Amino acid sequence: MRPWFLVVEQKPGSAAYNMAVDEFLFQACRPHKDSFLRLYSWDCPSFSFGATQRIERAVDLSRVKELQCAYVRRLTGGKTVLHNHEITYAVATASRHFINESDLFTSYRDISLVLINALDAVGVKAALAGAAASSLVRSDLPCFSFPSSHEIEVGGKKIIGSAQKRDQFALLQHGSIPLSMDYELYAAGTAFNAADIRNKMLTLSEAANCSEGEMIAALIKAFADFSGADLEKYVFSEDDLRIINELERKYSSQDWNHMR
């Protein structure tokens, strides 16, 4: 197995920047069948929604703007997430294990199992969720209002929300690990009920007494154990940053975010 590369963002990024880097890694992993783990955060409360969702159903855009939150359409599927005080992970890989030997659901499960190992290391006993009702899957309910198949829950409450983009050459899976949650803000931006979200999800601070740094270290170790080697630090080159800047313009554009 080829070594995995590690990108730990030292500064919070904008919604457009964060999605641009994830798409860049989705393309960069292909030539040599590489794998990347990226860990990052957001510079302001930001709503992200799935690639195929209609923006007017995914978010209450007038309220999102009124509350001075950012918003962005992801490359991946899934439902609306409020990114605020959290650790976000992204896995981009073209490794044979994920592409030649597994399908979407198997790869989703395999990555979730690594995340469960990381949670276990900080004292959180988590499990894979079962299949969600088809009516929920087809709905525009917020991501953390119900668990999808192979997502991660603690005591029946969702603790990590993930989404994947996959083709025949590579996959990108990224997800939100909330350290805490502003339930009223999440509800306002999605025209949903705050109490219903609170009853369906759990944050890391509610589940364990661990720091952000301890959770990051646990994630790195869990993926290193999975890969069988220490992760190699990856530094963006000038060419990388040029491509990322171009993609950032895409994720900032109305053409992308408001497309039908």
PLY file of the C-alpha trace (Angstrom):
ply
format ascii 1.0
element vertex 260
property float x
property float y
property float z
element edge 259
property int vertex1
property int vertex2
end_header
0.00 0.00 0.00
1.33 3.42 -0.95
1.91 5.87 1.93
-0.82 8.26 2.94
-0.23 12.01 2.92
-1.39 14.33 5.69
-2.64 17.90 5.37
-3.44 19.64 8.67
-4.63 23.19 8.05
-3.21 25.51 10.71
-5.69 28.32 10.01
-9.46 28.11 9.55
-10.46 28.41 5.90
-13.38 29.98 4.09
-16.20 27.78 2.81
-15.02 28.22 -0.80
-11.38 27.53 0.08
-12.20 24.40 2.04
-14.24 22.88 -0.77
-11.61 23.92 -3.33
-8.84 22.09 -1.47
-10.96 18.96 -1.11
-11.66 18.94 -4.85
-7.98 19.55 -5.56
-7.01 16.49 -3.48
-9.72 14.44 -5.23
-7.87 15.14 -8.50
-4.31 15.05 -7.10
-4.62 11.53 -5.71
-5.18 9.99 -9.15
-1.84 9.94 -11.04
0.03 7.76 -8.53
-2.97 6.20 -6.75
-2.19 8.24 -3.64
-4.25 8.80 -0.51
-4.67 12.01 1.49
-6.08 12.77 4.92
-6.91 16.43 5.42
-8.05 17.97 8.72
-9.40 21.52 8.75
-11.83 24.05 10.20
-13.96 27.00 9.04
-13.38 30.72 9.48
-17.05 31.54 10.14
-20.33 29.64 10.58
-20.91 28.06 7.17
-23.70 25.98 5.68
-22.68 23.36 3.13
-25.20 21.36 1.13
-25.09 18.41 -1.23
-24.16 18.58 -4.89
-27.63 17.63 -6.13
-29.72 19.62 -3.63
-31.68 22.68 -4.71
-30.37 25.60 -2.71
-33.84 26.92 -1.85
-34.70 23.57 -0.27
-31.33 23.03 1.41
-31.06 26.37 3.23
-33.18 29.37 4.14
-30.99 31.69 2.12
-32.45 34.95 3.42
-31.87 33.85 7.03
-28.37 32.58 6.24
-27.46 35.98 4.79
-29.20 37.83 7.64
-27.19 35.81 10.16
-23.98 36.61 8.22
-23.15 32.97 7.60
-21.36 31.58 4.56
-22.82 28.90 2.31
-21.40 26.56 -0.31
-22.44 23.65 -2.50
-20.25 20.60 -1.93
-18.83 18.32 -4.62
-20.21 15.40 -2.61
-23.80 14.37 -1.91
-25.60 14.39 1.41
-27.65 17.01 3.25
-27.10 20.44 4.80
-24.47 20.80 7.52
-23.67 23.79 9.72
-19.87 23.94 10.03
-18.85 26.03 12.99
-16.92 24.73 16.01
-15.79 21.43 14.55
-13.05 19.28 13.09
-13.66 18.48 9.43
-11.91 15.50 7.88
-11.45 14.72 4.21
-10.15 11.51 2.66
-9.18 11.61 -1.01
-7.85 8.36 -2.39
-7.28 6.42 -5.58
-5.81 3.40 -3.80
-6.57 -0.05 -5.13
-8.19 -1.01 -1.83
-10.91 1.61 -2.22
-11.34 1.76 -5.98
-10.76 -1.78 -7.28
-11.90 -3.79 -4.28
-14.88 -1.91 -2.88
-18.02 -0.06 -3.87
-19.40 3.19 -2.44
-21.04 1.58 0.58
-18.06 -0.62 1.42
-15.61 2.28 1.18
-17.96 4.46 3.24
-18.10 1.75 5.89
-14.32 1.23 5.89
-13.63 4.93 6.45
-16.32 5.06 9.14
-14.65 2.17 10.96
-11.39 4.13 11.06
-13.29 7.12 12.47
-14.88 4.85 15.10
-11.39 3.73 16.15
-10.37 7.38 16.55
-13.43 8.08 18.69
-12.70 5.00 20.79
-9.20 6.36 21.47
-10.71 9.46 23.14
-13.23 7.45 25.14
-16.28 7.56 22.87
-17.96 4.22 22.14
-19.55 4.67 18.72
-21.16 2.33 16.21
-22.24 2.20 12.58
-25.79 3.34 11.94
-28.27 1.15 10.12
-30.07 2.10 6.95
-32.27 5.18 7.11
-35.84 5.19 5.86
-36.04 5.97 2.15
-38.32 8.92 2.88
-35.56 10.51 4.98
-32.92 9.86 2.34
-35.08 11.57 -0.30
-35.88 14.53 1.95
-34.07 17.84 2.39
-33.83 17.47 6.17
-30.55 18.66 7.74
-27.68 16.17 7.77
-27.58 15.77 11.55
-31.35 15.23 11.87
-30.95 11.55 10.95
-28.13 9.02 10.41
-27.59 7.42 7.02
-26.36 3.87 6.50
-22.79 3.34 7.79
-22.63 6.77 9.41
-21.54 7.00 13.03
-23.77 7.28 16.07
-23.51 7.10 19.84
-26.55 5.85 21.70
-28.67 6.33 18.60
-27.49 9.93 18.07
-25.40 10.96 15.08
-21.92 12.23 16.03
-20.22 12.44 12.60
-21.92 13.40 9.34
-20.16 12.39 6.11
-20.66 12.51 2.35
-18.85 10.92 -0.58
-18.10 11.58 -4.25
-16.81 8.62 -6.23
-15.94 7.71 -9.80
-14.06 4.79 -11.35
-10.66 6.31 -10.50
-10.91 7.97 -7.06
-13.13 8.94 -4.18
-13.54 11.93 -1.90
-15.20 11.48 1.46
-15.41 14.34 3.92
-17.34 14.91 7.08
-18.12 17.05 10.10
-17.11 16.17 13.66
-18.84 18.87 15.74
-17.03 19.88 18.90
-20.12 21.85 19.90
-23.23 23.00 18.07
-25.30 26.16 17.92
-28.61 24.35 17.50
-30.63 27.53 17.08
-28.35 28.72 14.27
-28.44 25.33 12.54
-32.23 25.34 12.74
-32.57 28.93 11.52
-30.40 28.31 8.46
-32.31 25.18 7.48
-35.85 26.19 8.47
-35.94 23.25 10.85
-36.64 22.73 14.55
-33.72 23.20 16.95
-35.04 20.73 19.50
-35.39 18.03 16.83
-31.77 18.49 15.75
-30.57 18.44 19.37
-32.46 15.20 20.00
-30.93 13.48 16.96
-27.24 14.43 17.25
-24.39 14.49 19.74
-21.28 16.68 19.79
-17.82 15.59 20.85
-17.91 17.84 23.91
-21.17 16.18 24.96
-19.77 12.69 24.43
-16.25 12.97 25.86
-13.85 15.05 27.88
-11.19 15.51 25.25
-9.58 18.48 23.56
-9.61 19.35 19.87
-5.90 18.51 19.73
-6.48 15.08 21.27
-9.17 14.32 18.70
-6.92 15.42 15.83
-4.11 13.22 17.15
-6.51 10.29 17.45
-7.67 10.75 13.85
-4.10 10.84 12.55
-3.17 7.71 14.49
-6.28 5.83 13.39
-5.56 6.50 9.71
-1.87 5.71 10.21
-2.85 2.37 11.76
-5.16 1.72 8.82
-2.46 2.56 6.26
0.23 0.62 8.15
2.68 3.54 8.25
3.08 7.07 9.55
1.36 9.66 7.39
3.69 11.88 5.36
3.18 15.62 5.68
2.11 17.20 2.39
2.95 20.82 1.59
1.14 22.58 -1.25
3.40 23.72 -4.08
2.97 26.97 -5.97
1.27 25.04 -8.79
-1.04 23.38 -6.27
-2.03 26.75 -4.83
-2.70 28.16 -8.29
-5.14 25.32 -9.00
-6.74 25.69 -5.57
-7.21 29.42 -6.19
-8.97 28.68 -9.47
-11.25 26.18 -7.77
-11.93 28.65 -4.96
-13.40 31.04 -7.52
-15.72 28.27 -8.65
-16.96 27.61 -5.12
-17.49 31.32 -4.55
-19.60 31.70 -7.69
-23.36 31.96 -7.97
-23.23 29.71 -11.04
-22.00 26.83 -8.85
-23.87 27.48 -5.63
-27.24 28.33 -7.18
-27.24 25.87 -10.05
-30.23 23.57 -10.52
0 1
1 2
2 3
3 4
4 5
5 6
6 7
7 8
8 9
9 10
10 11
11 12
12 13
13 14
14 15
15 16
16 17
17 18
18 19
19 20
20 21
21 22
22 23
23 24
24 25
25 26
26 27
27 28
28 29
29 30
30 31
31 32
32 33
33 34
34 35
35 36
36 37
37 38
38 39
39 40
40 41
41 42
42 43
43 44
44 45
45 46
46 47
47 48
48 49
49 50
50 51
51 52
52 53
53 54
54 55
55 56
56 57
57 58
58 59
59 60
60 61
61 62
62 63
63 64
64 65
65 66
66 67
67 68
68 69
69 70
70 71
71 72
72 73
73 74
74 75
75 76
76 77
77 78
78 79
79 80
80 81
81 82
82 83
83 84
84 85
85 86
86 87
87 88
88 89
89 90
90 91
91 92
92 93
93 94
94 95
95 96
96 97
97 98
98 99
99 100
100 101
101 102
102 103
103 104
104 105
105 106
106 107
107 108
108 109
109 110
110 111
111 112
112 113
113 114
114 115
115 116
116 117
117 118
118 119
119 120
120 121
121 122
122 123
123 124
124 125
125 126
126 127
127 128
128 129
129 130
130 131
131 132
132 133
133 134
134 135
135 136
136 137
137 138
138 139
139 140
140 141
141 142
142 143
143 144
144 145
145 146
146 147
147 148
148 149
149 150
150 151
151 152
152 153
153 154
154 155
155 156
156 157
157 158
158 159
159 160
160 161
161 162
162 163
163 164
164 165
165 166
166 167
167 168
168 169
169 170
170 171
171 172
172 173
173 174
174 175
175 176
176 177
177 178
178 179
179 180
180 181
181 182
182 183
183 184
184 185
185 186
186 187
187 188
188 189
189 190
190 191
191 192
192 193
193 194
194 195
195 196
196 197
197 198
198 199
199 200
200 201
201 202
202 203
203 204
204 205
205 206
206 207
207 208
208 209
209 210
210 211
211 212
212 213
213 214
214 215
215 216
216 217
217 218
218 219
219 220
220 221
221 222
222 223
223 224
224 225
225 226
226 227
227 228
228 229
229 230
230 231
231 232
232 233
233 234
234 235
235 236
236 237
237 238
238 239
239 240
240 241
241 242
242 243
243 244
244 245
245 246
246 247
247 248
248 249
249 250
250 251
251 252
252 253
253 254
254 255
255 256
256 257
257 258
258 259
